[in-house]
Amino acid sequence: MIIGWCFICAFAVLINEVCLQVTIEGFTGSSVVLPCSLNKHFKLQDTDVLWRDKDSRSIYDLIKGKDSVERQDERYKNRAETFPEDYLRGNFSIKLRNLTDTDAGEFSCFITHLHELQIVKLIIKEATSGKGNESSEQENQGPDWKILGSVIVIALIMIIVAIAGFIYRWKKSYSSDYTEGAMAI
């Protein structure tokens, strides 16, 4: 039983350290929001968030809660923007405008003080005449719910396993007490 509890605790710790990965589709010439969010308590002034592309080029940095584009790679100048009004709610997503085929690949959002890494895989499709910026952005609003849903499902499984463990221990203890009482008679 102790081994089971150790496994559950280790699993809970690993969930926190695992990289979250989301896949987003965008269209050439349009814009896309690359999600990165934090659901833990944090102080904005102590927070550094580093956005990098597949080649480790700097896209956008948030240093001590302030925007920084000092190290921003030239290919992202005037194409990447954040949502400063949402920082306090833990939203560190970026919007990447005027997508090109070369933007396809993995992007990373690293929240340094919590050692949390979130990976966003961007797939670029050719724009069709019926699709534009608006539909592309609307399609990209779902992944945060997928992450939240996954975390909730894992948490529920852990709670169910914990309850089952308690019931098992209680039944085992109860049957042991009953057996001892029957032997005393």
Buried (B, 14 or more C-beta within 10 A) or exposed (E): EEEEEEEBEEEEEEBEEEEBBBEBBBBBBBBBBBBBBBEEEBEEEEBBBBBBBBEEBBBBBBBEBEEBBEEBBEBBEEBBBBEEEEBEEBBBBBBBBEBEEEBBEBBBBBBBEBEBBBBBBBEBBEBEEEBBBEEBBEBBEEBBEEBEEEBEEEEEEBEEBEEEBEEEEEEEEEEEEEEEEEEEE
